[in-house]
Amino acid sequence: MAARSTSVPRGKRGGGPGELQEPHVTVPVIGRVTLPPPEHLAFYAVLGVLGALEIIDWPVVLVIGAGHLLAGQRRSRVLRGAGEAAEAA
């Protein structure tokens, strides 16, 4: 069972008292997983329900979910580096 925690190390977000801390869940085998904002969780939940009710096929649900996840990570250093490498090629 996963334990829910909302603390974030100081070096990760600056640690100021006025800053928002990202909620995360600690999963035993995987480790700490940062949760997306509530509106993204709602989107994934609705997408899962549409797949479960077979309104949308599961491969399409997975592609839409992965695209939404990647679009939400546009500030990621890894993705930015990959984009810059693609532009240079």
Disulfide bonds with the S-S distance in Angstrom:
none
